[in-house]
């Protein structure tokens, strides 16, 4: 995990019995190189967080749930806004919807200064971010879209969306106040897009994925302050 991940997230992971190996994302240390070294030293099997077919398939079960609920509600067309880092969750959902609800389209959502997927979709090729760390939405800060995920996103998703940190904090506060949900910044970007970027979304029906609640008290306090 990156050393700048929320302390609560690191502590909770250790509480579950995991050995957490930290790396210096802000200093440019390569997670891939560290993972490869651990595999070599310990004889481990590396499961990548997004560029892994079985991980993509597992995350696609969220898309199956969306398709089922859409059918129950009689929804045939909609925009599904999904928080996006490397693209595993977005790709999995897009594949499931292609099979089960072809009129429902995924739109990836990222932080404004880490919008590699949106820029890559517009360019038709994988592009990276100038910075690898330092953003509010730590959980979805990735170098660039995955080799496996990007072709799926390019084929099945609409244009990517990007939101600013202020809108993310406001969305976290709204989720808490109105939905009684605690969302981490990276998990709230899709809701931020739905609430504050409606002019960039096609159609009248919008489905949002909120992913993750790993937020420390200080950051959550900043979000609640936006309620006035």
C-alpha positions as CSV (number, residue, x, y, z in Angstrom):
1,X,0.0,0.0,0.0
2,X,1.2,3.6,-0.6
3,X,2.7,5.1,2.5
4,X,0.4,8.1,2.1
5,X,-2.7,6.0,2.3
6,X,-5.1,7.0,5.2
7,X,-3.7,5.7,8.5
8,X,-7.0,4.2,9.4
9,X,-7.0,2.1,6.2
10,X,-3.5,0.8,6.9
11,X,-4.4,0.0,10.5
12,X,-7.6,-1.8,9.6
13,X,-5.9,-3.9,7.0
14,X,-3.3,-5.0,9.6
15,X,-6.2,-5.7,12.0
16,X,-7.6,-8.2,9.5
17,X,-4.3,-10.1,9.8
18,X,-2.5,-8.8,6.7
19,X,1.2,-7.9,6.5
20,X,1.1,-4.4,5.0
21,X,4.2,-3.5,2.9
22,X,4.3,0.3,2.3
23,X,6.0,2.0,-0.7
24,X,6.8,5.6,-1.3
25,X,4.3,6.6,-4.1
26,X,5.1,10.3,-3.6
27,X,8.8,9.7,-4.1
28,X,8.3,7.7,-7.3
29,X,8.9,4.2,-5.9
30,X,7.4,1.6,-8.2
31,X,4.7,-0.6,-6.7
32,X,5.2,-3.0,-9.6
33,X,8.9,-3.4,-9.0
34,X,8.3,-4.0,-5.3
35,X,5.6,-6.6,-6.0
36,X,7.9,-8.4,-8.4
37,X,10.7,-8.5,-5.9
38,X,8.4,-9.9,-3.2
39,X,7.2,-12.6,-5.6
40,X,10.8,-13.5,-6.4
41,X,11.9,-13.5,-2.8
42,X,9.0,-15.4,-1.2
43,X,7.5,-17.5,-4.0
44,X,4.2,-15.6,-3.9
45,X,1.5,-15.1,-6.5
46,X,0.8,-11.5,-7.3
47,X,-2.8,-10.5,-7.8
48,X,-2.9,-7.1,-9.4
49,X,-5.5,-4.6,-8.1
50,X,-7.1,-3.9,-11.4
51,X,-5.2,-5.3,-14.4
52,X,-6.2,-8.9,-13.6
53,X,-8.9,-10.8,-15.4
54,X,-10.4,-12.5,-12.4
55,X,-10.4,-9.3,-10.4
56,X,-12.2,-7.6,-13.3
57,X,-14.7,-10.4,-13.4
58,X,-15.3,-10.2,-9.6
59,X,-15.9,-6.5,-9.7
60,X,-18.2,-7.1,-12.6
61,X,-20.7,-8.6,-10.2
62,X,-21.6,-5.0,-9.3
63,X,-22.7,-4.6,-12.9
64,X,-24.9,-7.7,-12.7
65,X,-26.6,-6.1,-9.6
66,X,-27.1,-2.9,-11.5
67,X,-28.6,-4.7,-14.5
68,X,-31.0,-6.7,-12.2
69,X,-32.2,-3.6,-10.4
70,X,-32.6,-1.7,-13.6
71,X,-34.8,-4.4,-15.0
72,X,-36.9,-4.4,-11.8
73,X,-37.4,-0.6,-12.2
74,X,-38.1,-0.8,-16.0
75,X,-34.9,1.2,-16.8
76,X,-33.6,0.5,-20.3
77,X,-31.2,3.4,-20.8
78,X,-29.0,5.1,-18.2
79,X,-25.6,6.5,-17.4
80,X,-23.7,4.5,-14.8
81,X,-21.1,6.7,-13.1
82,X,-18.2,4.7,-11.6
83,X,-15.1,5.8,-9.6
84,X,-12.0,5.0,-11.7
85,X,-8.4,4.4,-10.9
86,X,-6.8,1.7,-13.0
87,X,-10.2,0.8,-14.5
88,X,-10.9,-2.6,-13.0
89,X,-14.2,-1.8,-11.5
90,X,-15.3,0.3,-14.5
91,X,-14.3,-2.5,-16.9
92,X,-16.0,-5.2,-15.0
93,X,-19.2,-3.3,-14.7
94,X,-19.1,-2.3,-18.4
95,X,-18.7,-6.0,-19.4
96,X,-21.6,-7.1,-17.3
97,X,-23.9,-4.4,-18.6
98,X,-22.9,-5.2,-22.2
99,X,-24.3,-8.7,-21.6
100,X,-27.2,-7.9,-19.4
101,X,-28.3,-4.3,-20.0
102,X,-26.8,-3.0,-23.3
103,X,-28.7,0.3,-23.1
104,X,-27.0,1.2,-19.9
105,X,-23.6,2.9,-20.4
106,X,-20.6,3.3,-18.0
107,X,-19.0,6.7,-17.5
108,X,-15.7,6.7,-15.6
109,X,-15.2,9.5,-13.0
110,X,-11.8,10.6,-11.7
111,X,-10.2,13.5,-9.7
112,X,-9.6,16.5,-12.0
113,X,-5.8,16.5,-11.6
114,X,-5.5,12.7,-12.0
115,X,-7.8,12.2,-15.0
116,X,-5.6,9.8,-17.0
117,X,-8.6,7.6,-18.1
118,X,-10.7,10.5,-19.3
119,X,-7.7,11.9,-21.3
120,X,-6.8,8.4,-22.6
121,X,-10.4,7.8,-23.8
122,X,-10.4,11.1,-25.6
123,X,-7.0,10.4,-27.2
124,X,-7.6,6.7,-28.0
125,X,-4.4,5.6,-26.3
126,X,-3.1,5.2,-22.8
127,X,-1.8,8.4,-21.2
128,X,-0.3,8.9,-17.8
129,X,-0.6,11.5,-15.0
130,X,2.1,14.1,-14.4
131,X,1.9,13.4,-10.7
132,X,1.5,10.1,-8.9
133,X,0.5,11.3,-5.4
134,X,-0.8,14.3,-3.4
135,X,-4.4,14.2,-4.4
136,X,-7.4,14.0,-2.0
137,X,-8.7,10.9,-3.7
138,X,-5.8,8.6,-2.7
139,X,-7.6,5.3,-3.4
140,X,-7.9,6.0,-7.2
141,X,-4.5,7.6,-8.0
142,X,-3.0,5.3,-10.5
143,X,-0.2,6.0,-13.1
144,X,-2.4,5.3,-16.1
145,X,-5.2,3.0,-17.3
146,X,-4.3,-0.7,-17.2
147,X,-3.2,-2.7,-20.3
148,X,-6.1,-5.0,-19.9
149,X,-8.7,-2.5,-18.7
150,X,-8.2,0.3,-21.2
151,X,-9.3,-1.6,-24.4
152,X,-12.5,-2.6,-22.5
153,X,-13.1,1.0,-21.4
154,X,-12.4,2.3,-24.9
155,X,-14.8,-0.1,-26.5
156,X,-17.7,0.1,-24.0
157,X,-17.6,3.4,-22.1
158,X,-18.7,6.9,-22.8
159,X,-16.4,9.9,-22.3
160,X,-14.7,10.1,-19.0
161,X,-15.7,12.7,-16.3
162,X,-13.4,14.6,-13.9
163,X,-14.4,16.4,-10.7
164,X,-12.6,18.8,-8.3
165,X,-11.8,18.2,-4.7
166,X,-14.4,20.7,-3.4
167,X,-17.1,18.8,-5.2
168,X,-15.8,15.5,-3.8
169,X,-16.0,16.9,-0.3
170,X,-19.5,18.2,-0.9
171,X,-20.6,14.8,-2.2
172,X,-19.2,13.0,0.8
173,X,-21.2,15.4,3.1
174,X,-24.4,14.8,1.1
175,X,-23.9,11.1,1.2
176,X,-23.6,11.2,5.0
177,X,-26.4,13.6,5.6
178,X,-29.0,12.3,3.1
179,X,-28.0,8.6,2.5
180,X,-26.4,7.9,5.9
181,X,-23.3,6.6,4.0
182,X,-19.7,7.2,4.9
183,X,-17.7,7.5,1.6
184,X,-14.0,8.0,1.2
185,X,-13.0,10.7,-1.3
186,X,-12.1,8.3,-4.1
187,X,-15.4,6.5,-3.6
188,X,-17.5,9.6,-3.8
189,X,-16.3,11.0,-7.2
190,X,-19.2,9.4,-9.1
191,X,-21.7,11.0,-6.7
192,X,-19.9,14.3,-7.1
193,X,-20.3,14.1,-10.9
194,X,-24.0,13.3,-10.6
195,X,-24.7,16.1,-8.2
196,X,-22.6,18.9,-9.6
197,X,-21.8,18.0,-13.3
198,X,-25.2,17.2,-14.6
199,X,-24.6,19.2,-17.8
200,X,-22.0,16.6,-18.8
201,X,-24.3,13.6,-18.4
202,X,-26.6,12.4,-21.1
203,X,-30.2,11.3,-20.5
204,X,-32.4,11.5,-17.4
205,X,-31.5,8.4,-15.5
206,X,-28.2,8.3,-13.6
207,X,-26.8,5.4,-11.5
208,X,-23.9,6.1,-9.2
209,X,-21.5,3.6,-7.7
210,X,-20.1,4.7,-4.3
211,X,-17.0,2.5,-3.5
212,X,-15.1,2.5,-0.3
213,X,-15.4,4.1,3.2
214,X,-11.7,4.4,4.2
215,X,-11.6,8.0,5.3
216,X,-9.9,9.4,8.4
217,X,-11.6,11.8,10.8
218,X,-9.7,14.9,9.6
219,X,-10.7,14.4,6.0
220,X,-14.3,13.6,6.9
221,X,-14.4,16.7,9.1
222,X,-13.4,18.8,6.1
223,X,-16.3,17.2,4.1
224,X,-18.8,17.9,6.9
225,X,-17.7,21.6,7.1
226,X,-19.1,22.1,3.5
227,X,-22.6,21.6,5.0
228,X,-22.2,25.0,6.7
